[in-house]
Amino acid sequence: MADPFRNPAELRSMFGSNLRYLAREYPSISELSRQLGINRTQFNRYLAGESFPRPDVLARICDFFDIDARVLLEPVETITSGSDPLSSLFLKDFVGTGSRDLSEETFPSGYYRFARQSFLDASQFVTCLVWVTREGSNTYIRGYETKQALASQGLPPTQDAREFRGLILQQEEGVAGVISRRNSMTCSFTYLHRVASFENNFWVGYVSRTISETPAGERAVRIVYEHLGRNLSAALKVARASGYCDASALSPFDIRLLQPNQPFR
């Protein structure tokens, strides 16, 4: 928390330091001050911590850099991290970049059926329905684990416990999903890339879970996603059939992509 009893010199110093940080991506200070509509000499005084801007000029600076007036009080790297860590200055050019503006062509919204080998029993497979949607510039995923899956982990099969949500990120050759159960009880990481199919609606990759290494079971297995679009009847059919099954319940194309007899690498 910012110290409420800082003297004016300390506040000017903080603002100058923050402004230098924000200006670092602009090779020309003259051009930056021109875009801001601020006299270059006066802008240099702000950078040096020698002067405060007027309220209207401060508002212009905050709007330009998409920051708020806490730029006067605390290090700029921490200002947005409390509300949205992905858009904070610390992460926005790293994880944040991948979380924004994932195109519908790359990974369309709608219902998906996924199939994967069971983490606990290699002879069994799991199928499930998930929903992918956009909100602003972000792409989200939501679904519910099967009751059998939670029972096998000794967890209560309540709706709250079964629900998982996550964020889809753009990757160089596909997409990644960071997915969590409620309260970050457990997380998983999914990577997918599109594969050639008749309707071009299949993705294949792997999913890994956040557990300690054990003698039995796997922590990473291959996974297949099939895009169902917004076809509610197809989605309901998948939802009713979700759960554990053996290989005979999967399509030959699923089996071909999952390669259950080949070790995952």
C-alpha positions in Angstrom: 0.0 0.0 0.0 1.2 3.5 -0.8 2.4 5.7 2.1 -0.3 8.4 2.6 2.2 10.7 4.3 4.8 11.1 1.5 6.0 14.7 1.0 5.7 16.4 -2.4 9.3 15.7 -3.4 8.7 12.0 -2.9 5.5 12.1 -4.9 7.2 14.0 -7.8 10.0 11.4 -7.7 7.5 8.5 -7.9 5.6 10.1 -10.8 8.9 10.8 -12.6 10.1 7.2 -12.2 6.7 5.8 -13.3 6.6 8.2 -16.3 10.1 7.1 -17.4 9.0 3.4 -17.1 5.9 4.1 -19.3 7.9 6.0 -21.8 10.6 3.4 -22.2 8.9 1.8 -25.3 8.9 5.1 -27.2 12.3 5.7 -28.9 11.6 9.5 -29.3 10.6 11.5 -26.2 9.9 14.4 -28.6 7.4 12.4 -30.5 5.8 11.0 -27.3 5.4 14.5 -25.8 3.9 15.7 -29.1 1.4 12.8 -29.1 0.5 13.8 -25.5 0.2 17.5 -26.4 2.8 18.4 -23.7 5.6 20.9 -24.2 8.9 18.9 -24.4 10.6 21.1 -21.8 7.7 20.6 -19.4 7.6 16.8 -20.1 11.3 16.6 -19.3 10.6 18.2 -15.9 7.9 15.5 -15.2 10.4 12.8 -16.2 13.0 14.3 -13.9 10.6 14.4 -11.0 10.8 18.2 -10.8 7.1 19.0 -11.4 3.6 17.6 -11.2 1.2 17.9 -14.2 -2.1 19.9 -13.9 -5.2 17.7 -13.3 -6.2 17.9 -17.0 -2.7 17.0 -18.2 -2.6 14.1 -15.7 -5.9 12.8 -17.0 -4.5 13.0 -20.6 -1.4 11.0 -19.5 -3.5 8.4 -17.7 -5.8 8.0 -20.7 -2.9 7.7 -23.1 -1.1 5.0 -21.1 -4.3 3.3 -19.9 -3.4 3.8 -16.3 -5.0 5.5 -13.3 -4.0 8.3 -11.0 -2.2 5.9 -8.7 0.7 6.6 -11.0 1.4 9.4 -8.6 1.6 7.1 -5.6 3.0 3.7 -6.3 5.2 1.8 -8.7 3.4 1.5 -12.0 4.2 -2.2 -12.4 1.9 -3.0 -9.5 -1.0 -0.7 -10.3 -3.1 -3.1 -12.4 -1.9 -6.4 -11.0 -4.5 -6.5 -8.2 -7.5 -6.4 -10.5 -6.2 -8.2 -13.6 -2.7 -9.7 -13.4 -2.7 -10.7 -17.1 -3.0 -7.1 -18.2 -0.5 -5.8 -15.6 2.6 -4.1 -17.1 4.6 -7.0 -15.7 2.8 -9.7 -17.8 0.9 -7.9 -20.6 3.6 -8.4 -23.2 4.1 -12.0 -22.2 1.1 -14.1 -21.0 -1.2 -11.1 -21.6 -0.4 -10.9 -25.3 -1.5 -14.5 -25.9 -4.8 -14.0 -24.0 -6.1 -11.2 -26.2 -7.9 -11.3 -29.5 -7.7 -15.0 -30.3 -9.4 -15.2 -33.7 -12.6 -17.3 -34.3 -10.8 -18.8 -37.3 -8.0 -20.1 -35.1 -10.2 -21.5 -32.3 -14.0 -20.9 -32.8 -16.5 -20.3 -30.0 -19.2 -22.9 -29.3 -19.5 -26.4 -27.9 -16.6 -29.0 -28.0 -16.5 -32.6 -27.2 -13.1 -33.8 -25.8 -11.8 -37.3 -25.4 -8.7 -38.4 -23.6 -7.2 -41.5 -22.0 -7.9 -41.8 -18.2 -5.1 -40.5 -16.0 -5.7 -43.5 -13.6 -6.5 -46.4 -15.9 -4.9 -46.7 -19.3 -7.7 -49.0 -20.5 -10.3 -46.4 -19.9 -11.1 -43.1 -21.7 -13.0 -40.0 -20.6 -15.3 -37.9 -22.8 -16.7 -34.5 -21.8 -18.5 -31.4 -23.1 -17.0 -27.9 -22.8 -18.2 -24.5 -23.9 -15.8 -21.9 -25.4 -16.9 -18.2 -25.5 -15.6 -14.7 -26.0 -15.9 -11.8 -23.6 -14.2 -8.7 -24.8 -10.8 -9.6 -26.1 -10.5 -12.8 -24.0 -11.5 -16.4 -24.8 -12.8 -18.5 -22.0 -13.6 -22.2 -21.5 -16.1 -23.8 -19.1 -17.2 -27.4 -18.4 -18.1 -29.9 -15.7 -16.1 -33.0 -14.7 -18.1 -36.2 -14.6 -19.4 -37.5 -11.3 -17.3 -40.7 -11.8 -14.1 -38.6 -12.2 -14.7 -36.8 -8.9 -15.7 -40.0 -7.1 -12.4 -41.7 -8.2 -10.5 -38.8 -6.6 -12.5 -39.1 -3.4 -14.2 -35.7 -4.0 -17.9 -34.9 -3.6 -19.7 -34.9 -7.0 -21.5 -31.6 -6.4 -22.0 -29.1 -9.2 -19.6 -26.6 -7.6 -16.9 -29.2 -7.2 -17.4 -30.5 -10.8 -17.2 -27.1 -12.5 -14.0 -25.9 -14.2 -13.2 -22.7 -16.0 -10.1 -21.5 -17.9 -8.5 -19.0 -20.3 -7.5 -19.9 -23.8 -4.2 -18.4 -25.1 -2.8 -18.0 -28.6 0.3 -20.0 -29.3 2.7 -20.0 -32.3 1.3 -23.3 -33.5 -2.1 -23.7 -31.8 -3.7 -22.7 -28.6 -3.2 -23.4 -24.9 -5.7 -23.6 -22.1 -5.0 -22.8 -18.4 -7.9 -24.4 -16.6 -8.8 -24.6 -12.9 -11.5 -26.0 -10.6 -13.2 -23.6 -8.2 -10.8 -21.9 -5.7 -7.8 -23.2 -7.8 -8.2 -26.5 -6.1 -6.5 -28.2 -9.0 -5.3 -26.9 -12.4 -4.5 -28.3 -15.8 -2.6 -27.2 -18.8 -3.9 -28.1 -22.3 -2.2 -27.6 -25.6 -4.0 -28.1 -28.9 -3.3 -27.8 -32.6 -5.7 -28.2 -35.5 -5.5 -31.4 -37.6 -6.8 -32.1 -41.1 -10.3 -33.6 -41.1 -13.3 -33.6 -43.4 -14.9 -30.7 -41.6 -11.7 -29.2 -40.3 -13.2 -29.3 -36.8 -10.7 -31.4 -34.8 -7.8 -30.4 -32.6 -5.2 -32.7 -31.0 -2.7 -32.2 -28.2 -2.1 -33.1 -24.6 -3.4 -32.2 -21.2 -1.3 -32.3 -18.0 -2.6 -32.1 -14.4 -1.1 -30.4 -11.3 -0.4 -33.3 -9.0 2.7 -34.8 -7.4 4.4 -37.7 -9.1 2.9 -41.1 -8.1 3.8 -44.7 -9.0 0.3 -45.3 -10.5 -1.3 -43.1 -13.1 -0.2 -40.5 -15.6 0.2 -36.7 -15.3 0.0 -36.0 -19.0 -2.0 -37.7 -21.8 -3.1 -36.9 -25.3 -6.4 -35.2 -25.8 -8.7 -34.6 -28.8 -11.2 -31.7 -29.1 -14.0 -31.9 -31.7 -15.8 -28.6 -32.4 -19.6 -29.0 -32.4 -20.4 -25.4 -33.2 -23.6 -24.1 -31.5 -25.6 -27.3 -32.2 -27.5 -27.7 -28.9 -28.9 -31.2 -29.8 -25.3 -32.5 -30.6 -24.1 -30.9 -27.4 -26.8 -32.5 -25.3 -26.0 -35.9 -26.8 -22.4 -35.5 -25.9 -23.3 -34.3 -22.4 -25.5 -37.4 -21.8 -22.8 -39.7 -22.9 -19.9 -38.0 -21.0 -18.0 -40.1 -18.6 -15.7 -43.2 -18.6 -15.8 -45.6 -21.6 -13.6 -48.1 -23.3 -12.0 -47.7 -26.8 -14.9 -49.3 -28.5 -17.1 -46.2 -27.7 -14.7 -43.9 -29.5 -14.5 -43.3 -33.2 -11.6 -44.7 -35.3 -10.5 -41.1 -35.9 -10.3 -40.4 -32.1 -8.3 -43.6 -31.6 -5.9 -42.6 -34.4 -5.3 -39.2 -32.9 -5.0 -40.4 -29.3 -2.6 -43.3 -30.1 -3.3 -45.1 -26.9 -0.7 -47.8 -27.5 2.1 -45.3 -28.1 3.9 -43.7 -25.1 3.3 -40.0 -24.7 6.4 -37.8 -25.3 
